[in-house]
Amino acid sequence: MTDLWKGRFATAPDPRIRAFTASADLDRQIALHDVRGSVAHARMLGRQGILAPGDADALVAGLEAIAAELKAGSFTWPVDAEDVHSAVEQTLSARIGPVAGTLHTARSRNDQVALDLRLFALDAFDALDGALRELGRALVARATDEIETVMPGYTHLQRAQPVSLAHHLLAHVEAIRRDRARVAEARERASVSPLGAAALAGSPYPVDPDSVARELGFERAFRNSIDAVSDRDFVAELAFVAALSAVHASRLAEELVLWTSAEFGFAEISDEHATGSSIMPQKKNPDVPELVRGRAGRIVGDLVALLTTLKGLPLAYDGDLQEQRVPLYDAATAAPALSALALVVRGIRFDRDAMRRATERGMLGATDLADHLAVRGVPFREAHAVVGRIVRDRLAQGEDLVGLTTADLRRYDERFGDDAAEGATIARALAARRSPGGTAPERVREALAEARTAFDS
């Protein structure tokens, strides 16, 4: 480790300090990205005449061999390496000799690690988008068969109005579509190569950052060298879009936990996607949705930690930024959580009869009775009060609205029309919600067709 700065210090660092400041364990996840960036850097040094062509070729060949070992899982990490950069350089030096030391020409660990983390983040954005697409497609596929399935819609977790199950599932799809839009926007902002900024002030060598950016697949190279090495907005944005995506997935997961409970009984998770109990033979546990909820909490906490670190840092690079690896890596764990939830959604069995029974209880047609009066010219607040009295009396009798006749309704208000009782049935209530974005089957079919198109790409 001391080879990196041994000319300046008279003594080696205390082993305890060395252990505290080292990041080799954290760096393993960006090792391939580091080597990929070094290959592009070495090629640029050769093209620009900063290194002799033969030296650049030797660097590239040695780095590509290390990359192959990293992919195969056979790379041996030097035990005394402080970080991934020194691990690669030490291994390269042992294999190709002193020319390995030229790899650091026109580069600092500051722009190097910023590059590695951006490459990691771009991959994580792509993985998150793929998982969101997978979950969205699963929900759309399940909604296709549930257009006519009625269930209670809830506010305050109290039964409110009848809705189509497909309509409810498509509400989650809307959140996922917003998540994908945020991922795309954040990825575009992250696609900036910092290589060539060096420590913070740029380089005296005739480097070509644009060519490196193109080779590595970035949209562009940096504009300001200080910002290039200190900017971690891309980490914060990845953490944010991952956290919000995980929160949306957690809301769906919470509903699956509720719906599969005996108290709701609306659904059952397939055997291959559930877990059991080591002591209670009857148990079938929704572990995947529960773990998705838990992971959301972890990623949200990481976002707070990350922003708290950033808020007090002066420009340019500070060692505090090393602590952002954990939030960055945690953000990447949102994708597999969403993919697992998609499997659960595809395999879940909905109990349509149980949903219908729950819809027929609990006064879910009350709003339709009030609307019936309002359509006939009764001020809605007055109509609300009339139906409120009906509900109060029915509750006192231990009854709900099922079975009410028009004659029963007219005892409360003569303005109820001949079709009042029929209009409060579940089927009529569902079909009546034909406003744009509503739960009427015709609107749900339109929404499904549009959602399928959105998830084709």
PyMOL commands that set and color helices and strands:
alter all, ss='L'
color gray80, all
select helices_A, chain A and resi 2-4+15-21+24-47+53-72+84-104+109-144+165-190+209-216+225-230+233-259+271-273+287-310+319-331+334-347+352-360+366-375+380-396+406-410+420-423+426-432+441-454
alter helices_A, ss='H'
color red, helices_A
select strands_A, chain A and resi 150-155+158-164+192-193+220-221+267-268+349-350
alter strands_A, ss='S'
color yellow, strands_A
deselect
rebuild
show_as cartoon
